[in-house]
Every structure is written in C-alpha cells, then in structure tokens.
Amino acid sequence: MNQSIVQAIREMKLISLTYKGINRVVEPHAYGLSAKGNELLRCYQTQGGHTSPKPHEWDLLTVSKIEHLNVLSDGFASARPDYKKNDKHIPTIYAQL
C-alpha cells in the first residue's frame, strides 16, 4: 500500500507523477485493489500531457506503472461533482473521498 497516495486522498492534496512517460498533475479520489490484485488510482487530471485529446479527464492508473510520484503542497477543495464513491473498478478501497 502506498501511504503517500493514502495521505494525499485524506488531505485532498494534488499529486504530480509520470505515467506512460507523460508528466501529469492529478486530484486523487480513490485508491485500492482491483479484482486481479493490481493497485489502482482513480484520479482527475488537471495539468500535463495526455494520450487522448482531452486536456482534463478521469483516469484509472495502475500504481505500479506510476513513476516520480510526489504529493504537492497544493490541495483541492472537494471531490469532483461527477465522482462516484465506491468505484466498481476498485473493489478493495484503501482510501477514497
């Protein structure tokens, strides 16, 4: 379990990271295990590059593929309005908004 991700969710802090070679800043919303045992992070990207043309969108990241994870001092005010608690893709939740 990545305690930095848990702390970022509990304190509503932004996370900077590199995923698939792309630098991003995200609002972490949920973190836990998939049915296959992979650690997953449900987050909303606010800055950085992306593999799709949309600049801001929801992502479901495999934690083992994240590089350079850093919890930032900047926070965010609340969960996104379209966030759905108890994410069906993360049956075992370690932390969520």
C-alpha positions in Angstrom: 0.0 0.0 0.0 1.4 3.4 -1.0 1.0 5.7 2.1 1.7 8.8 0.1 -1.4 8.2 -2.0 -3.5 7.5 1.1 -2.3 10.7 2.7 -2.9 12.7 -0.5 -6.5 11.5 -0.6 -7.1 12.1 3.1 -5.6 15.6 2.9 -7.0 16.4 -0.6 -3.6 17.2 -2.0 -2.6 17.2 -5.6 -0.2 14.6 -6.9 2.4 15.1 -9.6 3.5 11.9 -11.4 4.7 10.4 -14.6 2.6 7.8 -16.3 3.4 6.2 -19.7 6.2 8.8 -20.0 3.8 11.7 -19.6 4.1 14.2 -16.7 0.7 14.9 -15.1 -0.9 16.6 -12.0 -3.9 14.8 -10.7 -6.6 15.1 -7.9 -6.6 11.6 -6.3 -10.1 10.4 -5.5 -9.9 6.6 -4.8 -7.1 4.1 -4.3 -7.2 0.4 -3.7 -7.0 -3.1 -5.3 -8.6 -4.4 -8.5 -10.2 -7.8 -8.6 -7.0 -9.1 -10.1 -4.9 -7.6 -7.2 -3.5 -4.6 -9.0 -3.2 -1.3 -7.1 -5.3 1.3 -8.9 -5.7 5.1 -8.5 -8.8 6.8 -9.7 -7.9 10.5 -10.3 -8.9 13.5 -12.2 -6.1 15.1 -14.3 -5.8 18.8 -14.0 -2.4 19.5 -15.7 0.1 17.9 -18.0 0.1 15.9 -21.2 -2.3 13.1 -22.0 -2.7 10.2 -24.5 -6.1 11.5 -25.6 -7.1 14.9 -27.0 -9.0 15.9 -23.8 -6.8 18.0 -21.5 -8.7 17.2 -18.3 -10.4 14.0 -17.6 -10.8 11.0 -15.3 -8.1 8.4 -15.3 -7.7 5.0 -13.7 -4.0 4.4 -13.3 -2.1 1.2 -12.4 0.1 2.3 -9.5 3.0 0.0 -10.5 3.3 2.0 -13.7 3.5 5.4 -11.9 6.9 7.0 -11.7 8.1 10.1 -9.9 5.0 10.3 -7.6 5.1 13.4 -5.5 2.4 14.7 -3.1 2.2 18.5 -3.6 1.5 21.2 -1.0 -1.3 22.5 -3.2 -4.7 21.0 -2.4 -8.2 20.9 -3.9 -11.4 21.8 -2.3 -13.6 18.8 -2.8 -14.4 15.7 -4.9 -15.4 16.4 -8.5 -19.2 16.7 -8.9 -19.3 13.6 -11.2 -17.2 11.4 -8.9 -18.8 8.2 -7.9 -17.8 6.8 -4.5 -17.1 3.1 -4.1 -15.6 2.8 -7.6 -16.7 -0.5 -9.2 -13.2 -1.0 -10.7 -11.7 -0.9 -7.2 -13.5 -3.5 -5.1 -11.0 -3.2 -2.2 -10.7 0.5 -1.2 -7.7 1.7 0.8 -8.8 5.4 0.7 -11.4 7.5 -1.1 -13.1 10.9 -0.9 
